[in-house]
Amino acid sequence: MTSPVPILKNPPPAAWRWAVLIAISVAMFGNYYTYDSIAPVADLLQRQLGFSDTQIGLLNTFYSVMPILVVLIGGIIIDRFGTKLSTLVFSVICLVGAVLTAATPYFPVLAIGRLIFGGGAEMMIVAITVAIGQWFVGRQLGFAFGVNLSIARAGSYLADKSTGWFKPLYDAGWQPPLWLSVGFSVLAVVACLVYYVLEGRASRQFDLVQPAPPDRFVWSDVFQFDRSYWYNVGLCVTFYSVIFPFRSTFAIKYFQHAHHLSLEDAGTLNSYVFAAAIVFTPLFGLMVDKLGHRAAFMALGTLLLAAVFPILIYTSLDLWVSTVFLGIAFCLVPAVIWPAVPYLVEPHRLGTAYGLMTMVQNVGLALFNFLAGALNDANSAGPSNPSGYTPMLWMFFLLSLFGFLFAAALRVREKGAHGHGLETIRAGAAG
């Protein structure tokens, strides 16, 4: 398998690569803030606009519906037309969706806004992920992915902390915090424009040549990826179907109702998960670059994730315990799962592989955001009935166990004759 690294007759200095990484990571920062802007206003949407938990869940379900329809095509487009143009176009689509979400109090318009934002955001993430794979494979790939996620998670951390840092906006109602998220979508567009300029100049000054795209795309090709790739996809779907519906949709509301925290305190507690990710995701990425055993670390992360929900349901342990477990899992698994893909697929199919993985991931997000809200409504979950949240927590526990099974299957295969080196140390990966 040849490398997807751009071919450089006159390689740019390392600082150029890191400038590219910072630019696209800042774009992710803005993207993640806007995605996570729903959880802090969930209670306000319910009290001020009369939205049900099902409707609140549907806002993030709609976010995931559009990627299901278009993100694989987006991956093919990225393979064809490159990452610099793709990221810029997709970031503008995100901005349009964010504006619609903040513009009116009508649920259908909010839902359409999240639908448009989701399509642009997930395709932008795929393009950025491919760009990292092209610029850093063989050059501390795991660490580069970790840095990217660290900066991106800072956007989610800021969204949670916004309940305190921008408290006057929340005191004014549900709409001003969503207009603030529009500002972060503008930041993402600016960052993508910077990346467009950086890569364009690299192409001219350093004779950068992107990997040749495939001559044509055949839909049956997506079923010819190796079994290890599909195990990785299965883990991705189950892991994120727990993390985001819980942490990014219902966790703040759950902490308010079941543990009697204020909105500010609930947002702060939820923010610690991403605060940990900011610090430790790149460190975990560097660790797996040096140690290998990637599937084993994935399995460990999913076990810690599974432990969160019995702790919340059946114990009176301090909320710090479950928060620490969730934080470690959220640092560890993403630091491994995304950098694994360039090991498992051909370089000219990298955009398609990431697009397919993101598409299937969003099927899970759409389904389980909806199911979580529907379970809460069916069981009358709320401040007067906190036990009504228990079925939702059980669903997340079972999903976490399925994630562990995928990680275990990936480890068995990668230790065998058909492995791709995920369990070993590669000189290039260690960089």
Secondary structure, DSSP 8 states (H G I E B T S, - for coil): ----S-EESS---HHHHHHHHHHHHHHHHHHHHHHTTHHHHHHHHHHHH---HHHHHHHHHHHHHHHHHHHHHHHHHHHHH-HHHHHHHHHHHHHHHHHHHHH-S-HHHHHHHHHHHHHHHHHHHHHHHHHHHHHHTTSSHHHHHHHHHHHHHHHHHHHHHHHHHTHHHHHT-SHHHHHHHHHHHHHHHHHHHHHHHHHHHHHHHS-EE-----S---GGGGGGS-HHHHHHHHHHHHHHHHHIIIIIIIHHHHHHHHS---HHHHHHHHHHHHHHHHHHHHHHHHHHHHH--HHHHHHHHHHHHHHHHHHHHH----HHHHHHHHHHHHHHHHHHHTTTHHHHS-GGGHHHHHHHHHHHHHHHHHHHHHHHHHHHHHTT-BTTBGGGGHHHHHHHHHHHHHHHHHHHHHHHHHTSTT--STTS--HHHH-
